[in-house]
Structure formats: structure tokens, C-alpha cells
Amino acid sequence: MIDALRSHARALGERLGPRLADLADEEQAAREALGGLADAGFLGWTVPERDGGASTQGMVAAGQVCVRALCALRDELAWHSGMLDVMLVMQGLGSHAIALGGSERLRREVLPGVASGDAIAAFALTEPGAGSSLGDVATRAERRGDGWVLDGHKTLISNAPIARFFTVLARTGADKGRGLSMFFVPSDAWGLDVQRFEVLAPHPIGDVVFRSCEIPGEFLLGQEGRGLDLALATLGRFRTSVAAAANGFARRALDESRRHLQERHQGGKPLARHQALRFDLAEMDVRLRAAQLLVDEAAERVDDGADATAEVARAKLFATESAGWICDRAVQLHGGLGVKKGSVAERLYREVRALRIYEGTSEIQKSILARVLLGD
């Protein structure tokens, strides 16, 4: 099954990746990417089988998505297109809290649309004053009659300009841990405003501002005060796939570098005959292979339902840092062509950078590993 997914993802990437790279309008590119993913049936892998997602053939527990499948898809899609990769994973990140904590009715009404691509999801955690430390979330949700009213400011929210709905972490109490709750918020809710901006690797992203934003009481996900648990469970499920995407970018950088060194001549011989450059290529290969093995280990352990805290942190840390190094070396090996706007090496260099930040920075992964190793 996993090999078949890779093969189908490769076919989609070969067909759609070049077109997406040429589109200047990032929202148009995002919608076309989502449409391609939906037509290929890949969005079903971001939603549990129970809620209208793809059949996992018993690979994971009911109500969960298959991390091994997500990793295979992201690895292959990222090789071809960063937009295909981000549009796939955001459907899962933005909706998984509903799968974990939503009522049966809400799951039935929302999640099949996520799997079909009709409903675009967004995950609203980060704030100007709360990034890695979710305990510092300041957006507030207060009870008003039978509903809730949200006030606050979220930032760096992928899919914000095109989302049909948001899953939002907001403060409902004073306690840093148990004072947070998770909510389903439709994008057309009164009092919700989206402000677009641009980042290094273009994709739809922006701020989400809540000003007395009213939602019904049944849009609370899970129990009041347990929203942090839902947020961390979502991140824990999808974090390994970030490492897989990093491997896809790194693999493309290695392939492009190998081709360039074989085709480009200097001093009467191919660049591939220069020992120093051959050494770079060898180290790129070793780092990539080590990262792939760490991802395989983490994904299998998560799918098995075991405690994978250390394995996931290792995979995310090593794969994203290694991909950054590999893509940097690819730019160096390409020389001036590596910094030319529009070249593959230049695009990879931009696209891979954010992976060391989102869904837990490299420093956070080191902190997690240190706690495990020291038994804190």
C-alpha cells in the first residue's frame, strides 16, 4: 500500500508540480494543488477512516490517521512541489482536533468535506506572543448564554486566506495548562477577520483576528480546559510527517546536485570528478539516509500506538536540520545558478527553511529529548 501511494504521488507531482511552480498567484496555486490532491484521493489520508477518510486496512487504531501513509505522501510530494506538500498536510492539521474532540454530528458534517477538498482547514495556535510556548496563548473565549465569544489575534496561520474553518486554541481559564480549550470556528463567523501577508516560500498564510466572534456552544471541541491536550495530540500525530517532507526536499536537492555535477564541466572535466565536490555529495547522501531511517522508526511507532516522544523528536530535529544543510550545499554546488531566482536549488533553499521552525522548533525538539534522556 505504501509503495503504491508513493507511485501515485509521484505521478501527480510530475503532472502538476511544474505548473504550480510557474503560477504567480499563490492562492490559485493552492486551490489547484488542493484540487489535484482531492482528485487523486490523497486528502482522504488526512482524515480517519471512521470519518470518511481513506481505508488504512487496520494499520492504525480507529479514529486515527496513518502516519506512515502521510510520510510517504509528503516525502514524494515535497520532491515535486512545496505547495502540494503544504496543502496536503494542512487538511489534517486543521481538522484533526475535530476528529479527536468533535461531536459525532460535527465530525459527520465537516470531515468528509475535508477528505474531498470541499472544506479547506486551518490550525490556529500561534500568536504574536505565543509560539513555542502554547501556555502563553492569550486569545480568550468566554461563555455568553449558550455560546462562546472569542477575542484575540492569531498569526502565521497557513491557509488563513482560503480556509473554510479554523480549529482555534483559546484561553478559558487562568491556568496555563488546563486553562485552554479548543474550538471549531467557521471562517464566515461574525467577528472573524483575516489579514494576508507573504513569507519566504509562498503559500496562503496570514493573521486571524477575533473581535467578539460568536460561535455556538457545540463548537467547543472536547472538554473545556483540555484544549492543550488536543493541540499536542494533533502535533504529535503530524510532526513526523514534517521530517518526511524535509527528506523529500533534501532528496530533490541531492538529485539536482548529482545531475549538475555530472553535466557541468570545468577545467576540461565534469565537476563530478573534483574530489571536494564528491565528498559533499557523499555526505548529503549519508545525512539523508539517516534521516529516512529515523522517520521510518518514528512513523511506525506512532502508528503502533506506542510512546514515540523521543523517536518523533529525533526524526523532526535531525531530518529538518539535515535538509537545511543539504539544500544549502546544493546551492553551493550549483554556484551562481544556485541563487538564481526560479532555479530548483534556490526554490528548495527557501522552501525547506520553515520546517526547522513550525510544529516545534529544533530547540524544542532538543528540549523534549533532554527531558526524556534525563527523566525530568
Secondary structure, DSSP 8 states (H G I E B T S, - for coil): -HHHHHHHHHHHHHHHHHHHHH-S-HHHHHHHHHHHHHHHTGGGGGS-GGGT----TTSS-TT---HHHHHHHHHHHHHH-HHHHHHHHHHHHHHHHHHHHS-HHHHHHHHHHHHHTSS-EEEE--BTTBSS-GGG---EEEEETTEEEEEEEEEEEETTTT-SEEEEEEE-SSSTTTTEEEEEEETT-TTEEEEE---SS--SEEEEEEEEEEEEGGGEESSTT-HHHHHHHHHHHHHHHHHHHHHHHHHHHHHHHHHHHHH-EETTEEGGG-HHHHHHHHHHHHHHHHHHHHHHHHHHHHHTT---HHHHHHHHHHHHHHHHHHHHHHHHHHGGGGGSTT-HHHHHHHHTGGGGTTTS-HHHHHHHHHHHHHT-
